[in-house]
Amino acid sequence: MGPFLPFLLFALAVGASHAPSPAEVYWHKVLPNTPMPSAITDLLHHDVVADEKSDRRVNVNGKDTSVSVGYKGKPVVVNVKPYYSGPFLYNYAATQSQIQDPSVTLFFLEKDLHPGAKMTLHFIRTTTGATLLPRRAADSIPFSSAKLPEILSRLSIAPNSMEAEVMKKTLHECEEPAIGGETKYCATSVESMVDFSTSSLGTRDVRALSTAVDREGTPKQVYSISKVQKQPSSEVVVCHGENYAYAVFYCHTMNAEAYKVSMVGKDGTKVEAVAACHTDTTGFNPDHVAFKVLNVKPGTVPVCHFLPQSDIVWTPNK
């Protein structure tokens, strides 16, 4: 265990302790009328969550142990699917794997979003149960490419490992300039994500939505849309769950139409999906996968996509 990790020991969150996490306390203080989306509650309901005050061994699944940054005692587990590399960052060109299997990136045209429509989709988790750190713990860890060697050392991650490479890529994406008209921020805690989203929207009266799938490990299959609910504002913040040693959300403002979409898969899987339709795509990379698979050009028609389960759409509640 590295020299910094004892500060990040975990306390048992499910089954043994009913105390709310720092993220829950802050959420309900700032957003008392906004239900917490499943993208966050799914992380909170893992066996352990970070405890900023713990400096001792804790009981996890019946065993006394000390646990480092990661999930269920594993230091860092990053399961990055190659086709998922940056699909919703519109300054990236398409990869060959994205073009070969476009259903995993979930793009479509707004005119095709209506009850009765059928789409072949594959809902996947893009992060692997990363640990939510309290703001105090997250803010104490450097978060920049320039400090990557220090970060890896403090988190006991081998510099030449796959985990280190994935973290390097996430830091690079967080440090790239925002595309025209957008504001971006990488939130390393739920608390900082709440602050960025509410300040960007200019209100704490907000909705926070994420895609919920009622069973794990669903296959690529045909889904039938039964209900489409357009959200009340085209001013939104979208936060994408990133692959990192702990929970990080890449958040950015944009003008888009947001939708909540009810659908049922061929195998009976029920999905409450969240979709975003970009109404102004003039600044996007013309070689982005969305334009390749939809056969449209930037600035011509709205480009839409469903969000994976780890992502959150914030909209004013008006």
Contacts in CASP RR format, 6 or more apart in sequence:
PFRMAT RR
TARGET T0000
AUTHOR 0000-0000-0000
METHOD contacts of the structure
MODEL  1
MGPFLPFLLFALAVGASHAPSPAEVYWHKVLPNTPMPSAITDLLHHDVVA
DEKSDRRVNVNGKDTSVSVGYKGKPVVVNVKPYYSGPFLYNYAATQSQIQ
DPSVTLFFLEKDLHPGAKMTLHFIRTTTGATLLPRRAADSIPFSSAKLPE
ILSRLSIAPNSMEAEVMKKTLHECEEPAIGGETKYCATSVESMVDFSTSS
LGTRDVRALSTAVDREGTPKQVYSISKVQKQPSSEVVVCHGENYAYAVFY
CHTMNAEAYKVSMVGKDGTKVEAVAACHTDTTGFNPDHVAFKVLNVKPGT
VPVCHFLPQSDIVWTPNK
1 66 0 8 1.000
1 68 0 8 1.000
1 156 0 8 1.000
2 68 0 8 1.000
2 153 0 8 1.000
2 154 0 8 1.000
2 155 0 8 1.000
2 156 0 8 1.000
3 154 0 8 1.000
4 141 0 8 1.000
4 154 0 8 1.000
4 155 0 8 1.000
5 68 0 8 1.000
5 69 0 8 1.000
5 154 0 8 1.000
5 155 0 8 1.000
5 156 0 8 1.000
6 55 0 8 1.000
6 66 0 8 1.000
7 55 0 8 1.000
7 137 0 8 1.000
7 140 0 8 1.000
8 50 0 8 1.000
8 68 0 8 1.000
8 69 0 8 1.000
8 133 0 8 1.000
8 137 0 8 1.000
9 51 0 8 1.000
9 54 0 8 1.000
9 55 0 8 1.000
9 56 0 8 1.000
9 57 0 8 1.000
9 58 0 8 1.000
9 66 0 8 1.000
9 67 0 8 1.000
9 68 0 8 1.000
10 48 0 8 1.000
10 49 0 8 1.000
10 50 0 8 1.000
10 51 0 8 1.000
10 54 0 8 1.000
10 58 0 8 1.000
10 60 0 8 1.000
10 67 0 8 1.000
10 73 0 8 1.000
10 131 0 8 1.000
11 17 0 8 1.000
11 48 0 8 1.000
11 49 0 8 1.000
11 51 0 8 1.000
11 54 0 8 1.000
11 58 0 8 1.000
12 47 0 8 1.000
12 48 0 8 1.000
12 58 0 8 1.000
12 59 0 8 1.000
12 60 0 8 1.000
13 21 0 8 1.000
13 44 0 8 1.000
13 45 0 8 1.000
13 46 0 8 1.000
13 47 0 8 1.000
13 48 0 8 1.000
13 49 0 8 1.000
14 45 0 8 1.000
14 46 0 8 1.000
14 47 0 8 1.000
16 59 0 8 1.000
20 28 0 8 1.000
21 44 0 8 1.000
21 49 0 8 1.000
21 132 0 8 1.000
21 134 0 8 1.000
22 52 0 8 1.000
22 134 0 8 1.000
22 135 0 8 1.000
22 136 0 8 1.000
22 191 0 8 1.000
23 40 0 8 1.000
23 44 0 8 1.000
23 132 0 8 1.000
23 134 0 8 1.000
23 189 0 8 1.000
23 190 0 8 1.000
23 191 0 8 1.000
24 36 0 8 1.000
24 44 0 8 1.000
26 135 0 8 1.000
26 190 0 8 1.000
26 191 0 8 1.000
26 194 0 8 1.000
27 34 0 8 1.000
27 36 0 8 1.000
27 40 0 8 1.000
27 190 0 8 1.000
27 194 0 8 1.000
30 194 0 8 1.000
30 195 0 8 1.000
30 198 0 8 1.000
30 204 0 8 1.000
31 194 0 8 1.000
31 198 0 8 1.000
31 204 0 8 1.000
31 206 0 8 1.000
31 208 0 8 1.000
33 205 0 8 1.000
33 317 0 8 1.000
34 206 0 8 1.000
34 207 0 8 1.000
34 208 0 8 1.000
34 317 0 8 1.000
35 208 0 8 1.000
36 208 0 8 1.000
37 208 0 8 1.000
37 209 0 8 1.000
37 210 0 8 1.000
37 312 0 8 1.000
38 210 0 8 1.000
38 211 0 8 1.000
38 212 0 8 1.000
38 309 0 8 1.000
39 210 0 8 1.000
39 211 0 8 1.000
39 241 0 8 1.000
39 309 0 8 1.000
39 310 0 8 1.000
39 311 0 8 1.000
39 312 0 8 1.000
40 132 0 8 1.000
40 190 0 8 1.000
40 210 0 8 1.000
40 312 0 8 1.000
42 129 0 8 1.000
42 309 0 8 1.000
43 49 0 8 1.000
43 129 0 8 1.000
43 130 0 8 1.000
43 131 0 8 1.000
43 132 0 8 1.000
43 247 0 8 1.000
44 132 0 8 1.000
46 71 0 8 1.000
46 72 0 8 1.000
46 129 0 8 1.000
46 131 0 8 1.000
47 60 0 8 1.000
47 61 0 8 1.000
47 72 0 8 1.000
48 58 0 8 1.000
48 60 0 8 1.000
48 67 0 8 1.000
48 71 0 8 1.000
48 72 0 8 1.000
48 73 0 8 1.000
48 131 0 8 1.000
49 131 0 8 1.000
49 132 0 8 1.000
50 69 0 8 1.000
50 131 0 8 1.000
50 132 0 8 1.000
50 133 0 8 1.000
50 134 0 8 1.000
50 137 0 8 1.000
50 246 0 8 1.000
51 58 0 8 1.000
51 134 0 8 1.000
52 133 0 8 1.000
52 134 0 8 1.000
52 136 0 8 1.000
52 137 0 8 1.000
56 66 0 8 1.000
57 64 0 8 1.000
57 65 0 8 1.000
57 66 0 8 1.000
58 64 0 8 1.000
58 65 0 8 1.000
58 66 0 8 1.000
58 67 0 8 1.000
60 67 0 8 1.000
60 72 0 8 1.000
60 73 0 8 1.000
65 73 0 8 1.000
67 73 0 8 1.000
68 75 0 8 1.000
68 155 0 8 1.000
68 156 0 8 1.000
69 75 0 8 1.000
69 76 0 8 1.000
69 131 0 8 1.000
69 133 0 8 1.000
69 155 0 8 1.000
69 245 0 8 1.000
69 246 0 8 1.000
70 76 0 8 1.000
70 77 0 8 1.000
70 130 0 8 1.000
70 131 0 8 1.000
70 245 0 8 1.000
70 246 0 8 1.000
71 77 0 8 1.000
71 128 0 8 1.000
71 129 0 8 1.000
71 130 0 8 1.000
71 131 0 8 1.000
75 155 0 8 1.000
75 156 0 8 1.000
75 157 0 8 1.000
76 155 0 8 1.000
76 157 0 8 1.000
76 163 0 8 1.000
76 245 0 8 1.000
77 128 0 8 1.000
78 128 0 8 1.000
78 162 0 8 1.000
78 163 0 8 1.000
78 166 0 8 1.000
78 167 0 8 1.000
78 243 0 8 1.000
78 244 0 8 1.000
79 128 0 8 1.000
80 166 0 8 1.000
80 243 0 8 1.000
81 104 0 8 1.000
81 124 0 8 1.000
81 126 0 8 1.000
82 95 0 8 1.000
82 97 0 8 1.000
83 95 0 8 1.000
83 97 0 8 1.000
83 98 0 8 1.000
83 100 0 8 1.000
83 101 0 8 1.000
83 104 0 8 1.000
83 105 0 8 1.000
84 104 0 8 1.000
84 105 0 8 1.000
84 124 0 8 1.000
84 126 0 8 1.000
85 92 0 8 1.000
85 95 0 8 1.000
85 98 0 8 1.000
85 169 0 8 1.000
86 92 0 8 1.000
86 173 0 8 1.000
87 98 0 8 1.000
87 105 0 8 1.000
87 289 0 8 1.000
87 290 0 8 1.000
87 305 0 8 1.000
88 238 0 8 1.000
88 240 0 8 1.000
88 305 0 8 1.000
88 307 0 8 1.000
88 311 0 8 1.000
89 173 0 8 1.000
89 250 0 8 1.000
90 179 0 8 1.000
90 278 0 8 1.000
90 281 0 8 1.000
90 283 0 8 1.000
90 284 0 8 1.000
90 285 0 8 1.000
90 288 0 8 1.000
90 290 0 8 1.000
91 176 0 8 1.000
91 179 0 8 1.000
91 284 0 8 1.000
91 285 0 8 1.000
91 288 0 8 1.000
92 285 0 8 1.000
92 288 0 8 1.000
93 285 0 8 1.000
93 287 0 8 1.000
93 288 0 8 1.000
94 287 0 8 1.000
94 288 0 8 1.000
94 289 0 8 1.000
94 292 0 8 1.000
94 293 0 8 1.000
95 289 0 8 1.000
98 104 0 8 1.000
98 105 0 8 1.000
98 289 0 8 1.000
98 292 0 8 1.000
98 293 0 8 1.000
99 289 0 8 1.000
99 292 0 8 1.000
99 293 0 8 1.000
102 289 0 8 1.000
102 292 0 8 1.000
102 293 0 8 1.000
103 120 0 8 1.000
103 121 0 8 1.000
103 122 0 8 1.000
103 220 0 8 1.000
104 122 0 8 1.000
104 124 0 8 1.000
104 220 0 8 1.000
105 289 0 8 1.000
105 290 0 8 1.000
105 293 0 8 1.000
105 305 0 8 1.000
106 121 0 8 1.000
106 122 0 8 1.000
106 123 0 8 1.000
106 305 0 8 1.000
106 306 0 8 1.000
106 307 0 8 1.000
106 308 0 8 1.000
107 289 0 8 1.000
107 290 0 8 1.000
107 293 0 8 1.000
107 294 0 8 1.000
107 303 0 8 1.000
107 304 0 8 1.000
107 305 0 8 1.000
108 119 0 8 1.000
108 294 0 8 1.000
108 304 0 8 1.000
108 305 0 8 1.000
108 306 0 8 1.000
109 294 0 8 1.000
109 296 0 8 1.000
109 301 0 8 1.000
109 302 0 8 1.000
109 303 0 8 1.000
109 304 0 8 1.000
110 257 0 8 1.000
110 277 0 8 1.000
110 301 0 8 1.000
110 302 0 8 1.000
110 304 0 8 1.000
111 301 0 8 1.000
112 119 0 8 1.000
113 225 0 8 1.000
113 228 0 8 1.000
113 259 0 8 1.000
113 261 0 8 1.000
113 275 0 8 1.000
113 277 0 8 1.000
113 304 0 8 1.000
114 225 0 8 1.000
114 228 0 8 1.000
115 225 0 8 1.000
115 226 0 8 1.000
115 227 0 8 1.000
115 228 0 8 1.000
116 224 0 8 1.000
116 225 0 8 1.000
116 226 0 8 1.000
117 224 0 8 1.000
117 225 0 8 1.000
118 222 0 8 1.000
118 223 0 8 1.000
118 224 0 8 1.000
118 225 0 8 1.000
119 222 0 8 1.000
119 223 0 8 1.000
119 225 0 8 1.000
119 263 0 8 1.000
120 220 0 8 1.000
120 221 0 8 1.000
120 222 0 8 1.000
120 223 0 8 1.000
121 220 0 8 1.000
121 221 0 8 1.000
121 223 0 8 1.000
121 306 0 8 1.000
122 218 0 8 1.000
122 219 0 8 1.000
122 220 0 8 1.000
122 221 0 8 1.000
123 211 0 8 1.000
123 213 0 8 1.000
123 218 0 8 1.000
123 271 0 8 1.000
123 273 0 8 1.000
123 306 0 8 1.000
123 308 0 8 1.000
123 309 0 8 1.000
124 308 0 8 1.000
124 309 0 8 1.000
125 308 0 8 1.000
125 309 0 8 1.000
125 310 0 8 1.000
126 240 0 8 1.000
126 241 0 8 1.000
126 243 0 8 1.000
126 308 0 8 1.000
126 309 0 8 1.000
126 310 0 8 1.000
126 311 0 8 1.000
127 241 0 8 1.000
127 242 0 8 1.000
127 243 0 8 1.000
127 247 0 8 1.000
127 310 0 8 1.000
128 243 0 8 1.000
129 247 0 8 1.000
130 243 0 8 1.000
130 244 0 8 1.000
130 245 0 8 1.000
130 246 0 8 1.000
130 247 0 8 1.000
130 248 0 8 1.000
131 246 0 8 1.000
131 247 0 8 1.000
132 189 0 8 1.000
132 190 0 8 1.000
132 246 0 8 1.000
132 247 0 8 1.000
133 141 0 8 1.000
133 188 0 8 1.000
133 189 0 8 1.000
133 246 0 8 1.000
133 247 0 8 1.000
134 189 0 8 1.000
134 191 0 8 1.000
135 189 0 8 1.000
135 191 0 8 1.000
135 192 0 8 1.000
138 188 0 8 1.000
138 189 0 8 1.000
138 192 0 8 1.000
138 246 0 8 1.000
139 188 0 8 1.000
139 189 0 8 1.000
141 151 0 8 1.000
141 154 0 8 1.000
141 155 0 8 1.000
141 188 0 8 1.000
142 150 0 8 1.000
142 151 0 8 1.000
143 151 0 8 1.000
143 171 0 8 1.000
143 174 0 8 1.000
143 186 0 8 1.000
143 188 0 8 1.000
144 171 0 8 1.000
144 175 0 8 1.000
145 168 0 8 1.000
145 171 0 8 1.000
145 172 0 8 1.000
145 175 0 8 1.000
148 164 0 8 1.000
148 167 0 8 1.000
148 168 0 8 1.000
148 171 0 8 1.000
149 159 0 8 1.000
151 157 0 8 1.000
151 167 0 8 1.000
152 158 0 8 1.000
152 159 0 8 1.000
152 164 0 8 1.000
152 167 0 8 1.000
155 245 0 8 1.000
157 163 0 8 1.000
157 164 0 8 1.000
157 167 0 8 1.000
157 245 0 8 1.000
158 164 0 8 1.000
163 245 0 8 1.000
166 243 0 8 1.000
166 244 0 8 1.000
167 243 0 8 1.000
167 244 0 8 1.000
167 245 0 8 1.000
169 243 0 8 1.000
170 186 0 8 1.000
170 242 0 8 1.000
170 243 0 8 1.000
170 244 0 8 1.000
170 248 0 8 1.000
170 250 0 8 1.000
173 242 0 8 1.000
173 250 0 8 1.000
174 184 0 8 1.000
174 186 0 8 1.000
174 242 0 8 1.000
174 248 0 8 1.000
174 250 0 8 1.000
178 184 0 8 1.000
178 252 0 8 1.000
179 283 0 8 1.000
179 284 0 8 1.000
180 283 0 8 1.000
181 253 0 8 1.000
182 252 0 8 1.000
182 253 0 8 1.000
182 254 0 8 1.000
183 200 0 8 1.000
183 252 0 8 1.000
183 253 0 8 1.000
184 250 0 8 1.000
184 251 0 8 1.000
184 252 0 8 1.000
184 253 0 8 1.000
185 192 0 8 1.000
185 196 0 8 1.000
185 251 0 8 1.000
185 252 0 8 1.000
186 242 0 8 1.000
186 248 0 8 1.000
186 249 0 8 1.000
186 250 0 8 1.000
186 251 0 8 1.000
187 193 0 8 1.000
187 196 0 8 1.000
187 239 0 8 1.000
187 248 0 8 1.000
187 249 0 8 1.000
187 251 0 8 1.000
188 246 0 8 1.000
188 247 0 8 1.000
188 248 0 8 1.000
189 247 0 8 1.000
190 247 0 8 1.000
193 239 0 8 1.000
193 249 0 8 1.000
193 251 0 8 1.000
193 312 0 8 1.000
196 237 0 8 1.000
196 251 0 8 1.000
197 206 0 8 1.000
197 208 0 8 1.000
197 237 0 8 1.000
197 239 0 8 1.000
197 251 0 8 1.000
197 314 0 8 1.000
198 204 0 8 1.000
198 206 0 8 1.000
198 314 0 8 1.000
200 237 0 8 1.000
200 253 0 8 1.000
201 235 0 8 1.000
201 236 0 8 1.000
201 237 0 8 1.000
201 314 0 8 1.000
201 315 0 8 1.000
201 316 0 8 1.000
202 316 0 8 1.000
203 316 0 8 1.000
203 317 0 8 1.000
203 318 0 8 1.000
205 316 0 8 1.000
205 317 0 8 1.000
205 318 0 8 1.000
206 314 0 8 1.000
206 315 0 8 1.000
206 316 0 8 1.000
206 317 0 8 1.000
207 231 0 8 1.000
207 314 0 8 1.000
207 315 0 8 1.000
207 316 0 8 1.000
207 317 0 8 1.000
208 312 0 8 1.000
208 313 0 8 1.000
208 314 0 8 1.000
209 231 0 8 1.000
209 258 0 8 1.000
209 260 0 8 1.000
209 274 0 8 1.000
209 312 0 8 1.000
209 313 0 8 1.000
209 314 0 8 1.000
209 315 0 8 1.000
210 274 0 8 1.000
210 307 0 8 1.000
210 309 0 8 1.000
210 310 0 8 1.000
210 311 0 8 1.000
210 312 0 8 1.000
210 313 0 8 1.000
211 271 0 8 1.000
211 272 0 8 1.000
211 273 0 8 1.000
211 274 0 8 1.000
211 306 0 8 1.000
211 307 0 8 1.000
211 308 0 8 1.000
211 309 0 8 1.000
211 311 0 8 1.000
212 271 0 8 1.000
212 272 0 8 1.000
212 309 0 8 1.000
213 269 0 8 1.000
213 270 0 8 1.000
213 271 0 8 1.000
213 309 0 8 1.000
214 269 0 8 1.000
214 270 0 8 1.000
214 271 0 8 1.000
215 269 0 8 1.000
218 265 0 8 1.000
218 267 0 8 1.000
218 269 0 8 1.000
219 267 0 8 1.000
221 265 0 8 1.000
221 266 0 8 1.000
221 267 0 8 1.000
221 269 0 8 1.000
222 265 0 8 1.000
222 266 0 8 1.000
223 263 0 8 1.000
223 264 0 8 1.000
223 265 0 8 1.000
223 266 0 8 1.000
223 269 0 8 1.000
223 271 0 8 1.000
224 263 0 8 1.000
224 264 0 8 1.000
224 265 0 8 1.000
225 261 0 8 1.000
225 262 0 8 1.000
225 263 0 8 1.000
226 262 0 8 1.000
226 263 0 8 1.000
226 264 0 8 1.000
227 261 0 8 1.000
227 262 0 8 1.000
228 259 0 8 1.000
228 260 0 8 1.000
228 261 0 8 1.000
228 262 0 8 1.000
229 259 0 8 1.000
229 260 0 8 1.000
229 261 0 8 1.000
230 257 0 8 1.000
230 258 0 8 1.000
230 259 0 8 1.000
231 257 0 8 1.000
231 258 0 8 1.000
231 259 0 8 1.000
231 260 0 8 1.000
231 313 0 8 1.000
231 315 0 8 1.000
232 315 0 8 1.000
232 316 0 8 1.000
232 317 0 8 1.000
232 318 0 8 1.000
233 258 0 8 1.000
233 315 0 8 1.000
233 316 0 8 1.000
233 318 0 8 1.000
234 255 0 8 1.000
234 256 0 8 1.000
234 257 0 8 1.000
234 258 0 8 1.000
234 279 0 8 1.000
235 253 0 8 1.000
235 255 0 8 1.000
235 315 0 8 1.000
235 316 0 8 1.000
236 253 0 8 1.000
236 254 0 8 1.000
236 255 0 8 1.000
236 256 0 8 1.000
236 258 0 8 1.000
236 276 0 8 1.000
236 313 0 8 1.000
236 314 0 8 1.000
236 315 0 8 1.000
237 251 0 8 1.000
237 252 0 8 1.000
237 253 0 8 1.000
237 254 0 8 1.000
237 313 0 8 1.000
237 314 0 8 1.000
238 251 0 8 1.000
238 252 0 8 1.000
238 254 0 8 1.000
238 256 0 8 1.000
238 276 0 8 1.000
238 307 0 8 1.000
238 311 0 8 1.000
238 312 0 8 1.000
238 313 0 8 1.000
238 314 0 8 1.000
239 249 0 8 1.000
239 250 0 8 1.000
239 251 0 8 1.000
239 311 0 8 1.000
239 312 0 8 1.000
239 313 0 8 1.000
239 314 0 8 1.000
240 249 0 8 1.000
240 250 0 8 1.000
240 251 0 8 1.000
240 307 0 8 1.000
240 308 0 8 1.000
240 310 0 8 1.000
240 311 0 8 1.000
241 247 0 8 1.000
241 248 0 8 1.000
241 249 0 8 1.000
241 250 0 8 1.000
241 308 0 8 1.000
241 310 0 8 1.000
241 311 0 8 1.000
242 248 0 8 1.000
242 249 0 8 1.000
242 250 0 8 1.000
249 312 0 8 1.000
254 276 0 8 1.000
254 278 0 8 1.000
255 278 0 8 1.000
255 279 0 8 1.000
255 280 0 8 1.000
256 276 0 8 1.000
256 277 0 8 1.000
256 278 0 8 1.000
256 279 0 8 1.000
257 276 0 8 1.000
257 277 0 8 1.000
257 279 0 8 1.000
257 302 0 8 1.000
258 274 0 8 1.000
258 275 0 8 1.000
258 276 0 8 1.000
258 277 0 8 1.000
258 313 0 8 1.000
258 315 0 8 1.000
259 274 0 8 1.000
259 275 0 8 1.000
259 276 0 8 1.000
259 277 0 8 1.000
260 272 0 8 1.000
260 273 0 8 1.000
260 274 0 8 1.000
260 275 0 8 1.000
261 271 0 8 1.000
261 272 0 8 1.000
261 273 0 8 1.000
261 274 0 8 1.000
261 275 0 8 1.000
261 306 0 8 1.000
262 270 0 8 1.000
262 271 0 8 1.000
262 272 0 8 1.000
262 273 0 8 1.000
263 270 0 8 1.000
263 271 0 8 1.000
263 273 0 8 1.000
264 270 0 8 1.000
264 271 0 8 1.000
265 271 0 8 1.000
273 306 0 8 1.000
273 307 0 8 1.000
274 306 0 8 1.000
274 307 0 8 1.000
274 311 0 8 1.000
274 313 0 8 1.000
275 304 0 8 1.000
275 305 0 8 1.000
275 306 0 8 1.000
275 307 0 8 1.000
276 304 0 8 1.000
276 305 0 8 1.000
276 307 0 8 1.000
276 313 0 8 1.000
277 302 0 8 1.000
277 303 0 8 1.000
277 304 0 8 1.000
278 284 0 8 1.000
278 302 0 8 1.000
278 303 0 8 1.000
278 304 0 8 1.000
279 302 0 8 1.000
280 299 0 8 1.000
281 298 0 8 1.000
281 299 0 8 1.000
281 300 0 8 1.000
281 302 0 8 1.000
281 303 0 8 1.000
282 298 0 8 1.000
282 299 0 8 1.000
283 298 0 8 1.000
283 299 0 8 1.000
284 290 0 8 1.000
284 291 0 8 1.000
284 298 0 8 1.000
284 299 0 8 1.000
284 303 0 8 1.000
285 298 0 8 1.000
286 297 0 8 1.000
286 298 0 8 1.000
290 303 0 8 1.000
290 305 0 8 1.000
291 297 0 8 1.000
291 298 0 8 1.000
291 303 0 8 1.000
294 303 0 8 1.000
296 303 0 8 1.000
307 313 0 8 1.000
END
